[in-house]
Amino acid sequence: MRTLQGMRMNVDYMMEQIRTNAINDTFEKFKKADRHYYETSEGGSEVTKLIKELEALGANMEYITEVDLQIRDEVCGL
């Protein structure tokens, strides 16, 4: 027997899964665009757009910044 509370919990779970998948997909795009930006100095607006999307999705921005700095260090040889 399904209850309203059980269905709400299912919806909440599904919404969180969708949000998590969106963060993961956007994060992969961000890493690729960020690396391209540091290698070529092109595509800064794309990186900015992806950062704003990640922020709107509620991603951990401290982690995003750490990854950005790691990519910069790898590309620049630091």
PyMOL commands that set and color helices and strands:
alter all, ss='L'
color gray80, all
select helices_A, chain A and resi 4-40+44-57+61-76
alter helices_A, ss='H'
color red, helices_A
deselect
rebuild
show_as cartoon
